[in-house]
Amino acid sequence: MTPVTRNQKIYFAAVGLLALWVGVWGFFIPDRVDKAIPWLVPPFHARFIGAIYLSAVIIMGGSMMASYYKEVRVATIMVSVWTGSLFIISLFYLNEFNFSRGPVLFWFGAYIAYPIIGFWFARTNRNISGESAGVGLPNWIRNYFLAQGVIITALSLVLFLAPDFMLTVWPWKVTRMLAQIYSGPFLSFGIGSLLLSRQRDWSEIRVVAAGYFAFALGVLIASAIHRTLFSFSNPATWLWFSGFSLILIIHFSMILLNRNEATK
């Protein structure tokens, strides 16, 4: 089977280090998140961004430890979509960037290079789908990923195309720019889920599934810390907490099932 190459592992490490830098500042030191991203945002936004990027750390860490490319195929496409979409969205808000600051220059440099490299890896390895599968996935997992992919992709598109509408229904206060910035990672998660619904065995989903679990856990922790920003008379608040709780439970179940399969 096609192995993960040294250059690919270097790429995953580079992306993972950037994600770790943003994730730590955002989640644990939110008042100084502008050390890692181009803008200073309110603490809850910083922790939400931190949760997103810490989930990428898990995905990139798992990708670095993988042996075969089929295990990281979806993760590679997700990174490319994530970074590429954020670069495009940033072009709409150039007046919000101070190009004399290091984080801004690094932001644009990374989000130009990472999608180009990632899509090149994906293109050069596009013909490996015929490789033999390991332990087969239950149908309910593929169906779940399909449903999750449709919902999250739709959410991403609405955030990008109709941000002013999303300001009226988002469960906590968000700006137009941040709504569109959030659409980038959500698009990555949505497309990743759709791709996972087409995979055949555990080895092809476990890296990304662990990242989704970390994302849901981080978002729920951040939301609990900043729970005063939510109105629990708002249906969107209940949808927010119940949705991420469902993601957390299902992906934790997948991790346990994968562990049980590995011990058989």
CYANA upper distance limits for C-alpha pairs under 8 A (distance plus 0.5 A):
  1 MET  CA     68 TYR  CA      7.19
  1 MET  CA    131 GLU  CA      7.10
  2 THR  CA     68 TYR  CA      6.18
  2 THR  CA     69 TYR  CA      6.27
  2 THR  CA     70 LYS  CA      8.03
  2 THR  CA    128 ILE  CA      7.85
  3 PRO  CA     67 SER  CA      6.23
  3 PRO  CA     68 TYR  CA      4.63
  3 PRO  CA     69 TYR  CA      5.89
  4 VAL  CA      8 GLN  CA      6.82
  4 VAL  CA      9 LYS  CA      7.47
  4 VAL  CA     66 ALA  CA      7.43
  4 VAL  CA     67 SER  CA      6.12
  4 VAL  CA     68 TYR  CA      5.52
  4 VAL  CA     69 TYR  CA      5.39
  5 THR  CA      9 LYS  CA      6.85
  6 ARG  CA     10 ILE  CA      6.72
  7 ASN  CA     11 TYR  CA      6.73
  8 GLN  CA     12 PHE  CA      6.74
  8 GLN  CA    121 PHE  CA      8.20
  9 LYS  CA     13 ALA  CA      6.59
  9 LYS  CA     63 SER  CA      7.86
  9 LYS  CA     64 MET  CA      5.58
 10 ILE  CA     14 ALA  CA      6.67
 10 ILE  CA     64 MET  CA      8.50
 11 TYR  CA     15 VAL  CA      6.76
 12 PHE  CA     16 GLY  CA      6.40
 12 PHE  CA     60 MET  CA      5.82
 12 PHE  CA     61 GLY  CA      7.97
 12 PHE  CA     63 SER  CA      7.16
 12 PHE  CA     64 MET  CA      6.56
 13 ALA  CA     17 LEU  CA      6.54
 13 ALA  CA     60 MET  CA      7.26
 13 ALA  CA     61 GLY  CA      7.89
 13 ALA  CA     64 MET  CA      7.31
 14 ALA  CA     18 LEU  CA      6.98
 15 VAL  CA     19 ALA  CA      6.69
 15 VAL  CA     60 MET  CA      7.57
 15 VAL  CA    114 TYR  CA      7.95
 16 GLY  CA     20 LEU  CA      6.48
 16 GLY  CA     56 ALA  CA      7.24
 16 GLY  CA     57 VAL  CA      5.47
 16 GLY  CA     60 MET  CA      5.76
 16 GLY  CA     61 GLY  CA      7.32
 17 LEU  CA     21 TRP  CA      6.63
 17 LEU  CA     57 VAL  CA      8.02
 18 LEU  CA     22 VAL  CA      6.82
 19 ALA  CA     23 GLY  CA      6.29
 19 ALA  CA     53 TYR  CA      5.45
 19 ALA  CA     54 LEU  CA      6.86
 19 ALA  CA     56 ALA  CA      6.65
 19 ALA  CA     57 VAL  CA      6.23
 20 LEU  CA     24 VAL  CA      6.42
 20 LEU  CA     53 TYR  CA      7.27
 20 LEU  CA     54 LEU  CA      6.63
 20 LEU  CA     57 VAL  CA      6.36
 21 TRP  CA     25 TRP  CA      6.92
 21 TRP  CA     36 ALA  CA      6.96
 22 VAL  CA     26 GLY  CA      6.32
 22 VAL  CA     33 VAL  CA      8.01
 22 VAL  CA     36 ALA  CA      5.63
 22 VAL  CA     37 ILE  CA      7.29
 22 VAL  CA     49 ILE  CA      8.46
 22 VAL  CA     50 GLY  CA      6.77
 22 VAL  CA     53 TYR  CA      6.93
 23 GLY  CA     27 PHE  CA      6.28
 23 GLY  CA     28 PHE  CA      8.41
 23 GLY  CA     49 ILE  CA      7.57
 23 GLY  CA     50 GLY  CA      4.41
 23 GLY  CA     51 ALA  CA      6.92
 23 GLY  CA     52 ILE  CA      7.89
 23 GLY  CA     53 TYR  CA      5.37
 23 GLY  CA     54 LEU  CA      5.41
 24 VAL  CA     28 PHE  CA      5.99
 24 VAL  CA     29 ILE  CA      7.41
 24 VAL  CA     50 GLY  CA      7.02
 24 VAL  CA     54 LEU  CA      8.05
 25 TRP  CA     29 ILE  CA      5.23
 25 TRP  CA     30 PRO  CA      6.51
 25 TRP  CA     32 ARG  CA      7.27
 25 TRP  CA     33 VAL  CA      5.62
 25 TRP  CA     35 LYS  CA      7.83
 25 TRP  CA     36 ALA  CA      7.02
 25 TRP  CA     50 GLY  CA      7.60
 26 GLY  CA     30 PRO  CA      5.22
 26 GLY  CA     32 ARG  CA      8.23
 26 GLY  CA     33 VAL  CA      5.56
 26 GLY  CA     36 ALA  CA      8.30
 26 GLY  CA     43 PRO  CA      8.50
 26 GLY  CA     46 ALA  CA      5.07
 26 GLY  CA     47 ARG  CA      5.52
 26 GLY  CA     48 PHE  CA      8.10
 26 GLY  CA     49 ILE  CA      6.69
 26 GLY  CA     50 GLY  CA      4.75
 26 GLY  CA     51 ALA  CA      8.33
 27 PHE  CA     46 ALA  CA      6.81
 27 PHE  CA     47 ARG  CA      4.56
 27 PHE  CA     48 PHE  CA      7.68
 27 PHE  CA     49 ILE  CA      7.91
 27 PHE  CA     50 GLY  CA      4.92
 27 PHE  CA     51 ALA  CA      6.89
 27 PHE  CA    222 ALA  CA      8.33
 28 PHE  CA     47 ARG  CA      7.81
 28 PHE  CA     50 GLY  CA      8.47
 29 ILE  CA     33 VAL  CA      6.98
 30 PRO  CA     42 PRO  CA      8.09
 30 PRO  CA     43 PRO  CA      5.49
 30 PRO  CA     44 PHE  CA      8.21
 30 PRO  CA     46 ALA  CA      5.67
 30 PRO  CA     47 ARG  CA      6.70
 31 ASP  CA     40 LEU  CA      8.16
 31 ASP  CA     42 PRO  CA      7.93
 31 ASP  CA     43 PRO  CA      6.55
 31 ASP  CA     46 ALA  CA      8.39
 32 ARG  CA     40 LEU  CA      7.52
 33 VAL  CA     37 ILE  CA      6.87
 33 VAL  CA     39 TRP  CA      8.11
 33 VAL  CA     40 LEU  CA      6.49
 33 VAL  CA     41 VAL  CA      7.82
 33 VAL  CA     46 ALA  CA      6.87
 34 ASP  CA     38 PRO  CA      6.25
 34 ASP  CA     39 TRP  CA      5.57
 34 ASP  CA     40 LEU  CA      5.16
 34 ASP  CA     41 VAL  CA      8.17
 34 ASP  CA    103 PRO  CA      8.30
 35 LYS  CA    103 PRO  CA      7.27
 36 ALA  CA    103 PRO  CA      6.43
 37 ILE  CA    103 PRO  CA      6.27
 37 ILE  CA    104 VAL  CA      7.50
 37 ILE  CA    107 TRP  CA      7.69
 38 PRO  CA     97 PHE  CA      6.98
 38 PRO  CA     98 ASN  CA      8.07
 38 PRO  CA    101 ARG  CA      8.38
 38 PRO  CA    103 PRO  CA      6.14
 38 PRO  CA    104 VAL  CA      5.51
 38 PRO  CA    107 TRP  CA      7.86
 39 TRP  CA     97 PHE  CA      8.16
 41 VAL  CA     45 HIS  CA      6.61
 41 VAL  CA     46 ALA  CA      6.48
 42 PRO  CA     46 ALA  CA      6.70
 43 PRO  CA     47 ARG  CA      6.66
 44 PHE  CA     48 PHE  CA      6.55
 44 PHE  CA    222 ALA  CA      7.27
 44 PHE  CA    223 SER  CA      8.06
 44 PHE  CA    226 HIS  CA      6.84
 45 HIS  CA     49 ILE  CA      6.61
 46 ALA  CA     50 GLY  CA      6.49
 47 ARG  CA     51 ALA  CA      6.55
 47 ARG  CA    219 VAL  CA      8.35
 47 ARG  CA    222 ALA  CA      6.43
 48 PHE  CA     52 ILE  CA      6.89
 48 PHE  CA    218 GLY  CA      8.12
 48 PHE  CA    219 VAL  CA      6.49
 48 PHE  CA    222 ALA  CA      7.05
 49 ILE  CA     53 TYR  CA      6.80
 50 GLY  CA     54 LEU  CA      6.46
 51 ALA  CA     55 SER  CA      6.73
 51 ALA  CA    214 ALA  CA      8.18
 51 ALA  CA    215 PHE  CA      6.12
 51 ALA  CA    218 GLY  CA      5.29
 51 ALA  CA    219 VAL  CA      6.36
 51 ALA  CA    222 ALA  CA      8.38
 52 ILE  CA     56 ALA  CA      7.19
 52 ILE  CA    185 PRO  CA      7.95
 52 ILE  CA    215 PHE  CA      6.25
 52 ILE  CA    218 GLY  CA      8.30
 52 ILE  CA    219 VAL  CA      8.44
 53 TYR  CA     57 VAL  CA      6.94
 54 LEU  CA     58 ILE  CA      7.10
 54 LEU  CA    214 ALA  CA      7.87
 54 LEU  CA    215 PHE  CA      7.71
 55 SER  CA     59 ILE  CA      6.92
 55 SER  CA    211 GLY  CA      5.19
 55 SER  CA    212 TYR  CA      7.13
 55 SER  CA    213 PHE  CA      8.38
 55 SER  CA    214 ALA  CA      5.68
 55 SER  CA    215 PHE  CA      5.41
 56 ALA  CA     60 MET  CA      6.47
 56 ALA  CA    211 GLY  CA      6.88
 57 VAL  CA     61 GLY  CA      6.36
 57 VAL  CA    211 GLY  CA      8.33
 58 ILE  CA     62 GLY  CA      6.60
 58 ILE  CA    207 VAL  CA      8.28
 58 ILE  CA    210 ALA  CA      7.38
 58 ILE  CA    211 GLY  CA      5.79
 58 ILE  CA    214 ALA  CA      7.85
 59 ILE  CA     63 SER  CA      6.62
 59 ILE  CA     75 ALA  CA      7.40
 59 ILE  CA    207 VAL  CA      6.12
 59 ILE  CA    208 VAL  CA      6.10
 59 ILE  CA    210 ALA  CA      7.51
 59 ILE  CA    211 GLY  CA      5.62
 60 MET  CA     64 MET  CA      6.65
 60 MET  CA     75 ALA  CA      8.23
 61 GLY  CA     65 MET  CA      6.99
 62 GLY  CA     66 ALA  CA      6.72
 62 GLY  CA    207 VAL  CA      5.86
 63 SER  CA     71 GLU  CA      7.87
 63 SER  CA     72 VAL  CA      6.04
 63 SER  CA     75 ALA  CA      7.92
 63 SER  CA    207 VAL  CA      7.14
 66 ALA  CA     71 GLU  CA      6.89
 66 ALA  CA     72 VAL  CA      7.64
 67 SER  CA     71 GLU  CA      8.05
 68 TYR  CA     72 VAL  CA      7.91
 69 TYR  CA     73 ARG  CA      6.37
 69 TYR  CA    125 ASN  CA      8.43
 70 LYS  CA    128 ILE  CA      7.81
 70 LYS  CA    129 SER  CA      8.28
 70 LYS  CA    203 SER  CA      8.25
 70 LYS  CA    204 GLU  CA      6.44
 71 GLU  CA    203 SER  CA      6.01
 71 GLU  CA    204 GLU  CA      4.96
 71 GLU  CA    205 ILE  CA      7.54
 71 GLU  CA    206 ARG  CA      8.38
 71 GLU  CA    207 VAL  CA      7.65
 72 VAL  CA     76 THR  CA      6.57
 72 VAL  CA    204 GLU  CA      7.58
 72 VAL  CA    207 VAL  CA      7.72
 73 ARG  CA     77 ILE  CA      7.13
 73 ARG  CA    122 ALA  CA      7.42
 73 ARG  CA    204 GLU  CA      8.21
 74 VAL  CA     78 MET  CA      6.65
 74 VAL  CA    192 GLY  CA      6.57
 74 VAL  CA    195 LEU  CA      7.06
 74 VAL  CA    196 LEU  CA      7.55
 74 VAL  CA    204 GLU  CA      8.31
 74 VAL  CA    208 VAL  CA      8.08
 75 ALA  CA     79 VAL  CA      6.71
 75 ALA  CA    192 GLY  CA      7.80
 75 ALA  CA    207 VAL  CA      8.12
 75 ALA  CA    208 VAL  CA      6.84
 76 THR  CA     80 SER  CA      6.88
 76 THR  CA    118 GLY  CA      6.26
 76 THR  CA    119 PHE  CA      8.05
 76 THR  CA    121 PHE  CA      8.03
 76 THR  CA    122 ALA  CA      7.10
 77 ILE  CA     81 VAL  CA      6.68
 77 ILE  CA    118 GLY  CA      7.13
 77 ILE  CA    119 PHE  CA      7.12
 77 ILE  CA    122 ALA  CA      6.99
 77 ILE  CA    192 GLY  CA      8.01
 78 MET  CA     82 TRP  CA      6.46
 78 MET  CA    188 SER  CA      5.43
 78 MET  CA    189 PHE  CA      7.47
 78 MET  CA    191 ILE  CA      7.64
 78 MET  CA    192 GLY  CA      6.23
 79 VAL  CA     83 THR  CA      6.56
 79 VAL  CA    114 TYR  CA      8.10
 79 VAL  CA    115 PRO  CA      7.42
 79 VAL  CA    118 GLY  CA      7.38
 79 VAL  CA    188 SER  CA      7.66
 80 SER  CA     84 GLY  CA      6.22
 80 SER  CA    114 TYR  CA      6.98
 80 SER  CA    115 PRO  CA      4.51
 80 SER  CA    116 ILE  CA      7.73
 80 SER  CA    117 ILE  CA      8.40
 80 SER  CA    118 GLY  CA      5.67
 80 SER  CA    119 PHE  CA      6.46
 81 VAL  CA     85 SER  CA      6.29
 81 VAL  CA    115 PRO  CA      7.29
 81 VAL  CA    184 GLY  CA      8.02
 81 VAL  CA    187 LEU  CA      7.82
 81 VAL  CA    188 SER  CA      5.97
 82 TRP  CA     86 LEU  CA      6.81
 82 TRP  CA    115 PRO  CA      8.42
 82 TRP  CA    184 GLY  CA      5.90
 82 TRP  CA    185 PRO  CA      5.62
 82 TRP  CA    187 LEU  CA      7.56
 82 TRP  CA    188 SER  CA      5.59
 83 THR  CA     87 PHE  CA      6.73
 83 THR  CA    110 ALA  CA      8.43
 83 THR  CA    111 TYR  CA      5.53
 83 THR  CA    112 ILE  CA      8.13
 83 THR  CA    114 TYR  CA      6.99
 83 THR  CA    115 PRO  CA      6.23
 83 THR  CA    184 GLY  CA      8.09
 84 GLY  CA     88 ILE  CA      6.92
 84 GLY  CA    111 TYR  CA      6.61
 84 GLY  CA    112 ILE  CA      7.42
 84 GLY  CA    114 TYR  CA      8.11
 84 GLY  CA    115 PRO  CA      5.62
 85 SER  CA     89 ILE  CA      6.61
 85 SER  CA    184 GLY  CA      5.73
 86 LEU  CA     90 SER  CA      6.47
 86 LEU  CA    111 TYR  CA      7.55
 86 LEU  CA    181 ILE  CA      6.94
 86 LEU  CA    184 GLY  CA      5.95
 86 LEU  CA    185 PRO  CA      8.44
 87 PHE  CA     91 LEU  CA      7.12
 87 PHE  CA    108 PHE  CA      7.24
 87 PHE  CA    111 TYR  CA      5.93
 87 PHE  CA    112 ILE  CA      7.15
 88 ILE  CA     92 PHE  CA      7.85
 89 ILE  CA     93 TYR  CA      7.79
 89 ILE  CA    180 GLN  CA      7.47
 89 ILE  CA    181 ILE  CA      7.04
 89 ILE  CA    184 GLY  CA      8.37
 90 SER  CA     94 LEU  CA      6.87
 90 SER  CA    181 ILE  CA      8.23
 93 TYR  CA     97 PHE  CA      7.88
 93 TYR  CA    177 MET  CA      8.07
 97 PHE  CA    104 VAL  CA      7.17
 98 ASN  CA    104 VAL  CA      7.23
 99 PHE  CA    104 VAL  CA      6.34
 99 PHE  CA    105 LEU  CA      6.83
100 SER  CA    104 VAL  CA      8.18
100 SER  CA    105 LEU  CA      8.34
101 ARG  CA    105 LEU  CA      7.24
102 GLY  CA    106 PHE  CA      6.64
103 PRO  CA    107 TRP  CA      6.38
104 VAL  CA    108 PHE  CA      6.93
105 LEU  CA    109 GLY  CA      6.57
106 PHE  CA    110 ALA  CA      6.35
107 TRP  CA    111 TYR  CA      6.54
108 PHE  CA    112 ILE  CA      6.56
109 GLY  CA    113 ALA  CA      6.75
110 ALA  CA    114 TYR  CA      6.21
111 TYR  CA    115 PRO  CA      7.11
112 ILE  CA    116 ILE  CA      7.26
113 ALA  CA    117 ILE  CA      6.70
114 TYR  CA    118 GLY  CA      6.45
115 PRO  CA    119 PHE  CA      6.38
116 ILE  CA    120 TRP  CA      6.66
117 ILE  CA    121 PHE  CA      6.80
118 GLY  CA    122 ALA  CA      6.72
119 PHE  CA    123 ARG  CA      6.47
120 TRP  CA    124 THR  CA      6.62
121 PHE  CA    125 ASN  CA      6.73
122 ALA  CA    126 ARG  CA      6.37
133 ALA  CA    200 ARG  CA      6.94
133 ALA  CA    201 ASP  CA      6.39
134 GLY  CA    200 ARG  CA      8.41
134 GLY  CA    201 ASP  CA      5.95
134 GLY  CA    202 TRP  CA      7.60
134 GLY  CA    203 SER  CA      7.65
135 VAL  CA    201 ASP  CA      5.73
135 VAL  CA    202 TRP  CA      6.67
135 VAL  CA    261 GLU  CA      8.10
136 GLY  CA    200 ARG  CA      6.21
136 GLY  CA    201 ASP  CA      4.83
136 GLY  CA    202 TRP  CA      7.12
137 LEU  CA    141 ILE  CA      7.28
137 LEU  CA    142 ARG  CA      7.80
137 LEU  CA    199 GLN  CA      8.47
137 LEU  CA    200 ARG  CA      6.31
137 LEU  CA    201 ASP  CA      5.42
137 LEU  CA    202 TRP  CA      6.53
138 PRO  CA    142 ARG  CA      7.56
139 ASN  CA    143 ASN  CA      6.67
140 TRP  CA    144 TYR  CA      6.43
141 ILE  CA    145 PHE  CA      6.72
141 ILE  CA    197 SER  CA      7.89
142 ARG  CA    146 LEU  CA      6.72
142 ARG  CA    196 LEU  CA      7.48
142 ARG  CA    197 SER  CA      4.68
142 ARG  CA    198 ARG  CA      7.28
142 ARG  CA    199 GLN  CA      8.11
143 ASN  CA    147 ALA  CA      6.81
143 ASN  CA    197 SER  CA      6.96
144 TYR  CA    148 GLN  CA      6.55
144 TYR  CA    197 SER  CA      8.04
145 PHE  CA    149 GLY  CA      6.31
145 PHE  CA    193 SER  CA      5.52
145 PHE  CA    194 LEU  CA      6.66
145 PHE  CA    196 LEU  CA      6.78
145 PHE  CA    197 SER  CA      5.48
146 LEU  CA    150 VAL  CA      6.75
146 LEU  CA    193 SER  CA      6.89
146 LEU  CA    194 LEU  CA      5.71
146 LEU  CA    196 LEU  CA      8.31
146 LEU  CA    197 SER  CA      5.72
147 ALA  CA    151 ILE  CA      6.78
148 GLN  CA    152 ILE  CA      6.53
148 GLN  CA    190 GLY  CA      7.47
148 GLN  CA    193 SER  CA      6.81
148 GLN  CA    194 LEU  CA      8.17
149 GLY  CA    153 THR  CA      6.30
149 GLY  CA    189 PHE  CA      7.83
149 GLY  CA    190 GLY  CA      4.76
149 GLY  CA    191 ILE  CA      6.59
149 GLY  CA    192 GLY  CA      7.66
149 GLY  CA    193 SER  CA      5.01
149 GLY  CA    194 LEU  CA      5.23
150 VAL  CA    154 ALA  CA      6.56
150 VAL  CA    190 GLY  CA      7.19
150 VAL  CA    194 LEU  CA      7.65
151 ILE  CA    155 LEU  CA      6.69
151 ILE  CA    190 GLY  CA      7.86
152 ILE  CA    156 SER  CA      6.63
152 ILE  CA    186 PHE  CA      6.74
152 ILE  CA    187 LEU  CA      7.46
152 ILE  CA    189 PHE  CA      7.43
152 ILE  CA    190 GLY  CA      5.19
153 THR  CA    157 LEU  CA      6.77
153 THR  CA    186 PHE  CA      7.26
153 THR  CA    187 LEU  CA      5.82
153 THR  CA    189 PHE  CA      8.08
153 THR  CA    190 GLY  CA      4.88
153 THR  CA    191 ILE  CA      7.01
154 ALA  CA    158 VAL  CA      6.76
155 LEU  CA    159 LEU  CA      6.66
155 LEU  CA    183 SER  CA      8.15
155 LEU  CA    186 PHE  CA      7.93
156 SER  CA    160 PHE  CA      6.76
156 SER  CA    182 TYR  CA      8.15
156 SER  CA    183 SER  CA      4.94
156 SER  CA    184 GLY  CA      7.56
156 SER  CA    186 PHE  CA      5.79
156 SER  CA    187 LEU  CA      5.67
156 SER  CA    190 GLY  CA      8.27
157 LEU  CA    161 LEU  CA      6.33
157 LEU  CA    162 ALA  CA      8.38
157 LEU  CA    183 SER  CA      7.35
157 LEU  CA    187 LEU  CA      7.91
158 VAL  CA    162 ALA  CA      5.62
158 VAL  CA    163 PRO  CA      7.31
158 VAL  CA    166 MET  CA      7.85
159 LEU  CA    163 PRO  CA      5.39
159 LEU  CA    166 MET  CA      6.72
159 LEU  CA    179 ALA  CA      6.14
159 LEU  CA    180 GLN  CA      6.02
159 LEU  CA    182 TYR  CA      7.96
159 LEU  CA    183 SER  CA      5.96
160 PHE  CA    179 ALA  CA      7.58
160 PHE  CA    180 GLN  CA      5.19
160 PHE  CA    181 ILE  CA      8.42
160 PHE  CA    183 SER  CA      6.17
162 ALA  CA    166 MET  CA      7.02
163 PRO  CA    167 LEU  CA      6.81
163 PRO  CA    176 ARG  CA      6.12
163 PRO  CA    179 ALA  CA      6.39
163 PRO  CA    180 GLN  CA      6.91
164 ASP  CA    168 THR  CA      7.61
164 ASP  CA    176 ARG  CA      6.81
165 PHE  CA    169 VAL  CA      7.50
166 MET  CA    170 TRP  CA      6.14
166 MET  CA    179 ALA  CA      7.93
167 LEU  CA    173 LYS  CA      7.74
167 LEU  CA    174 VAL  CA      6.73
167 LEU  CA    175 THR  CA      7.46
167 LEU  CA    176 ARG  CA      7.51
167 LEU  CA    179 ALA  CA      8.17
169 VAL  CA    236 ALA  CA      7.33
170 TRP  CA    174 VAL  CA      7.79
170 TRP  CA    236 ALA  CA      7.26
171 PRO  CA    230 PHE  CA      6.87
171 PRO  CA    231 SER  CA      8.01
171 PRO  CA    234 ASN  CA      7.82
171 PRO  CA    236 ALA  CA      5.67
171 PRO  CA    237 THR  CA      5.63
171 PRO  CA    240 TRP  CA      7.70
172 TRP  CA    229 LEU  CA      6.66
172 TRP  CA    230 PHE  CA      6.32
173 LYS  CA    229 LEU  CA      8.37
174 VAL  CA    178 LEU  CA      7.00
174 VAL  CA    179 ALA  CA      7.01
175 THR  CA    179 ALA  CA      6.62
176 ARG  CA    180 GLN  CA      6.99
177 MET  CA    181 ILE  CA      6.65
178 LEU  CA    182 TYR  CA      6.45
179 ALA  CA    183 SER  CA      6.98
180 GLN  CA    184 GLY  CA      7.73
181 ILE  CA    185 PRO  CA      8.41
182 TYR  CA    186 PHE  CA      6.89
183 SER  CA    187 LEU  CA      6.38
184 GLY  CA    188 SER  CA      6.94
185 PRO  CA    189 PHE  CA      6.72
186 PHE  CA    190 GLY  CA      6.48
187 LEU  CA    191 ILE  CA      6.55
188 SER  CA    192 GLY  CA      6.36
189 PHE  CA    193 SER  CA      6.60
190 GLY  CA    194 LEU  CA      6.88
191 ILE  CA    195 LEU  CA      6.71
192 GLY  CA    196 LEU  CA      6.61
192 GLY  CA    208 VAL  CA      8.49
193 SER  CA    197 SER  CA      6.78
194 LEU  CA    198 ARG  CA      7.59
195 LEU  CA    199 GLN  CA      7.42
196 LEU  CA    204 GLU  CA      8.06
196 LEU  CA    205 ILE  CA      6.62
199 GLN  CA    204 GLU  CA      6.70
199 GLN  CA    205 ILE  CA      7.66
200 ARG  CA    204 GLU  CA      7.64
201 ASP  CA    205 ILE  CA      7.77
202 TRP  CA    206 ARG  CA      6.50
202 TRP  CA    258 ASN  CA      7.03
203 SER  CA    207 VAL  CA      8.28
205 ILE  CA    209 ALA  CA      6.42
206 ARG  CA    210 ALA  CA      6.60
206 ARG  CA    255 ILE  CA      7.70
206 ARG  CA    258 ASN  CA      8.07
207 VAL  CA    211 GLY  CA      7.20
208 VAL  CA    212 TYR  CA      6.83
209 ALA  CA    213 PHE  CA      6.81
209 ALA  CA    251 HIS  CA      6.56
209 ALA  CA    254 MET  CA      8.02
209 ALA  CA    255 ILE  CA      8.09
210 ALA  CA    214 ALA  CA      6.82
210 ALA  CA    251 HIS  CA      7.57
210 ALA  CA    252 PHE  CA      8.45
210 ALA  CA    255 ILE  CA      7.58
211 GLY  CA    215 PHE  CA      6.63
212 TYR  CA    216 ALA  CA      6.72
212 TYR  CA    247 ILE  CA      7.99
212 TYR  CA    248 LEU  CA      8.18
212 TYR  CA    251 HIS  CA      7.47
213 PHE  CA    217 LEU  CA      6.68
213 PHE  CA    247 ILE  CA      7.40
213 PHE  CA    248 LEU  CA      5.71
213 PHE  CA    251 HIS  CA      5.91
213 PHE  CA    252 PHE  CA      6.91
214 ALA  CA    218 GLY  CA      6.52
214 ALA  CA    248 LEU  CA      8.44
215 PHE  CA    219 VAL  CA      6.63
216 ALA  CA    220 LEU  CA      6.66
216 ALA  CA    244 PHE  CA      5.80
216 ALA  CA    245 SER  CA      7.55
216 ALA  CA    247 ILE  CA      6.80
216 ALA  CA    248 LEU  CA      5.87
217 LEU  CA    221 ILE  CA      6.71
217 LEU  CA    244 PHE  CA      8.34
217 LEU  CA    248 LEU  CA      6.81
218 GLY  CA    222 ALA  CA      6.61
219 VAL  CA    223 SER  CA      6.44
219 VAL  CA    244 PHE  CA      8.00
220 LEU  CA    224 ALA  CA      6.57
220 LEU  CA    241 PHE  CA      7.55
220 LEU  CA    244 PHE  CA      7.38
220 LEU  CA    245 SER  CA      8.00
221 ILE  CA    225 ILE  CA      6.78
222 ALA  CA    226 HIS  CA      6.78
223 SER  CA    227 ARG  CA      5.97
226 HIS  CA    230 PHE  CA      8.32
230 PHE  CA    237 THR  CA      6.93
231 SER  CA    237 THR  CA      7.10
232 PHE  CA    237 THR  CA      6.42
232 PHE  CA    238 TRP  CA      7.45
233 SER  CA    237 THR  CA      8.25
234 ASN  CA    238 TRP  CA      7.68
235 PRO  CA    239 LEU  CA      6.76
236 ALA  CA    240 TRP  CA      6.52
237 THR  CA    241 PHE  CA      6.86
238 TRP  CA    242 SER  CA      6.35
239 LEU  CA    243 GLY  CA      6.11
240 TRP  CA    244 PHE  CA      6.79
241 PHE  CA    245 SER  CA      6.50
242 SER  CA    246 LEU  CA      6.56
243 GLY  CA    247 ILE  CA      6.87
244 PHE  CA    248 LEU  CA      6.59
245 SER  CA    249 ILE  CA      6.67
246 LEU  CA    250 ILE  CA      6.56
247 ILE  CA    251 HIS  CA      6.51
248 LEU  CA    252 PHE  CA      6.52
249 ILE  CA    253 SER  CA      6.65
250 ILE  CA    254 MET  CA      6.79
251 HIS  CA    255 ILE  CA      6.77
252 PHE  CA    256 LEU  CA      6.85
253 SER  CA    257 LEU  CA      6.60
254 MET  CA    258 ASN  CA      6.51
255 ILE  CA    259 ARG  CA      6.72
256 LEU  CA    260 ASN  CA      6.69
257 LEU  CA    261 GLU  CA      6.68
258 ASN  CA    262 ALA  CA      6.68
259 ARG  CA    263 THR  CA      6.94
260 ASN  CA    264 LYS  CA      7.10
